[in-house]
Amino acid sequence: MTLYSVNSWSFERDLGPLRMISWNSEKREHTLTIESHPERMTLPEFIIRLGEAGYEALELSYAQFQESTPEYLEELRTVAERSGVRLASLLIDDGDLSSSDPHRRRVEAAWFSKWIGIASAAGFERIRFSAGASDAGDAEAIQRAADGFLMLAEDAKSKGVRVMTENLGPLLSDAKSCLALMERCDGKIGFTADYGNFKTDKYRQLAEVMPYAETVHAKADVTNSGTLDVEDFRRCVEITADSGFQGPLSLTYLEDGEVWERLAEMRKAADEVLASAKGVQTR
């Protein structure tokens, strides 16, 4: 059964400062960048509002954590349970397991492992990592990323969390590379399919990766006139339905406009497509 979820990047300007990690090549270590934004809602308040609006799940970016103390993580878990909102996935948007630098891969793996612990403590079902910034089609880079994912998957499994990756970043910028990585991982990691991340021939490529998808970032664009590009969005939802997908459909809206209204518009469009798709049910 498909669950309606929300990707927290839809509210990147509303949940407080963004704390993002990048790699400093000169120092060969992580650098923290803080991007200032007002905290119009705390994360617990956001989760409560999602539940009140009828959303059943959340995919939350690590960059929007304002703290990670045990007390805070327990609060997120408790609020989500009381609100009826599943913490579907913790999104780690930085890092590179495909790097040819062994030191960097060790640092990235240790950082990822820390976030696996955080995901487990807060009650997230999954944690999604980017595979890396190597060139798409680089077989050696895909193998390095696969080795890293398999190691992390064992760690995460012991903590009750499923490791995921996504068609995100240079290495997995085409369907062929995505499929090559998933085949090397032999079902031990999951996949998130994002409607907006394939830059060429996206409907064909989306259809190729969708059978692997356990969550979907149902991203909508806007037209030149500023309205939601409903035709494109519906086409992507049709591809999702045709694949038999029944996981969290995480509505993702990154453009200008009133976000709650746009999410409701997207949900209505998705409802219409899914209702007409044979064998697909929504709640």
N, C-alpha and C positions, 0 to 999 in steps of 0.2 A: 504494500500500500504506500502510495506517494504521500509524504508529509510536507506541508508547507513550512519552510524555514526562511531565515533572513541571514544574509551575509553582513557582518557588522561593518564592512568597508562602506556600505551604503550610508553610514553615519560617521564617516571619518572626521567631519567638522563639528561633531556634537558631543563626543565622548571624552573630551579632554586631550591633553598632549599626546602626540604619537611618539613612542620610544622605539626607534628603529636601529638595528645593528647593520653595519657594513664592514667590509674587510679593508684594512689598511695595509697595502702591499709593502710599504716601506718598513713599518714596524712589525709586520706579519702577525697582526692581532686584530681583534674586533674593535671597532669604534662605535660609540653610542651617539646618535643624533636625536635631539628632541625637537620636534616640530610643534610649535605652540598652537593650541586650539582651545576654545572655551569648553568647559565641562557642563553642558546643558543638561545632561543626564549622567548619573553614575552608572556603572555596569549593572549593579543590582536593580536600579530603577528602570534601566533599559529592558532587562529580562522581564520584570513585572509588566511593563507596558506591552511587550511582545505577547505575553500570555493573555492580557486583556484584549488585545486585537485579534486573537484567535490563531496566532502562529504557534506551531508545535515544536519548533527546534531553532537553534541558533548556531551559526558558524562564526567564531570570534577570533579576530586577529590578535596575535601576541603583542603587537605594538600598542594596543589599547588597554593593556593592563596597567593600572596606576600603581599597583603593588602586588606582591606575590607571597605575602606572609601566610602561614597556615590558617590564621583566623579569617583572612580575606578569602582564601580559596574555599574554606568551609562555608562562608557566607554565600558565595556564588553557587555552590552545590545546593545549599538549603533553599535559597530563593528560587532556583530553577525547578527543584522538585515541587515546591509549593505552588509555583506558577504553571505547572504542567508544560514546561519548556525543556526539551531534551538538549543537552549540550552536545550537539552532533559532531563538531570538529573544532579543534584549536588550529588556527592557521599560522604557520611559521613561514613568513614571506621572504626571508633572507637565508643566506647560507649556500654552500656549494660542495656537495659530496663528489662532484665529478672532477674537481681540480687535480692537476697532475702533481701538485705540491703535497707530499705526504704530511708535512707539518700542518698545512691548512686543513687537510681532511681530518686529522686528529682533533684539531681545535673545533672544527665544525661539529664533528660527531659528539664531542663532550658537551658542547652548547645545546645540541639537539636533545641529548640525553637528559639535560637539566629540564628542558621543557616537557619531556615525556613525564617526568616526575610531577611537574606542575599540573599537566593535563589529568593525570591519574588522581591527584589530590582534590582537584576541583570537580571531578566526575565527568570529564569529557569522554565520549565514546571513541573518538578518533583524534589523530594529530596528523596534519598534512604538512609535508616538507617539499620545498623546491628541489629539483634534482641538480640544478646547477647552471653555470654560465658557459660551459663548453659548447662548441659548435654542434648543431643538430647533425645526426648521422655519424658522429665520431664514435666508432665502435668501442675503442679503448675507454673513452670517457663514460659511455653508457655502462660498461662493465664495472668501472670504478664506482659509479653511482649505485649500481645494483648491489655491489659488495657492501657498501655503506648502509643501504636500506635493509639488507638482510640482517646485518648486525643489530641495527636499531630495532628491527621488528621483534627480535628475540627479547631484547630488553623491555620493549613496550608490552609484549604479550604477557610477560610475568606481572605486569602492573595493570592488566585489564584494558589496555588501549590498543587500537588498531592503527598501524602506520599507513599513511597514504602519500601519494604524490599527485601531481596535476600537470596538465598541458600548460605549464607556466615556466617562463624563462627560456633562454636560448636553446639549451639542450633538448628540451621537449617541446619545441616550437612547431613540430610537424607530427602527424599521426604515426608515421613510420617509426620515428624515434621513440614515441610513447609506447607503441606496441613492442618494440625491441626490448625496452626496459622491463615492461610488465612480464614478458615471456621469460626473461632471465630471473625474475623474482618468483616465478612459479606459484602465484596465488598467495604469497606470504605478505604482500602489501596490497593496499587498495588504491583506487584511482578516483580523482575528482575531475569531472569534465566541465570546462568553462566555455560558455557560448562565445565569449568575446576574444579568446586568446589565439585562435588560428587566424592568421592575417591573409591567407590566400585559400581559395577553394574551401571555405570553412564548412559548408554543409556536408560535403563528401568526407572531409577529415573528421568532423564531429560524429558522423554516422559510424566511422571506422573505430573510434575509441569508445563510443557509448556502451557497447556490451561489457566493458570493464568497469563502468562507473558505479560507485557506491554512493556518491553524493554528486550533485550537479550545482554549479554556480550559474543560475538562470539569469544571465546578464542582459539588460535591455539598453539599447542605444536610443538616441533621439534623432528626429529628422532635422533638416535645415530650418524648418519652421518652428522647431522647439517642441513638437509633439512626440509622444512615444512612438518608436518605430515598431508598431504592432505587427506588421506583416513579417518582418524578420524574426521577431520574438516568437510569433506563433509557429513559424517554420522550424525553429530550433526546438520548441516544445513538441512538435509533431515527430521530429527525429528521436527525441527522448522517449516518447510514448511508443514509437515503433520498435524500440530496442527492448521493451518490456521493463524498463527502469521502474523501481518501486521504493527508492530511498528518499532522503531529504532533498527537496527541490528548493535550493537556497536562492531566493530572489535577491538580485544584486543590481543596484541602481547607483551609478557614479556621476551622473550629470547634475545640472542645476535644476532647481524646482523643489516643490514641497515633497520630501521623500516619502512620508507615510501615504500621501495620496497616490504617488507614482507606484509604490509597492502594491497598493490596493488595485490599481489599474492593471498591473502586471498579473496579479493573482486572478482577476476576473478573466483576463485573456487566456491564462493557463487553464483555468477551470473549464472554459468552453472547449478547448482542444482536448483536454484529458477526458472530459465527459463523453466526447464522441469517439474516443479511442477504445476499441474493443478490448476488454479484459483489464483495463486500467481503472483503478479506483482512487478517489481522493477523499480526504476528510476535511 
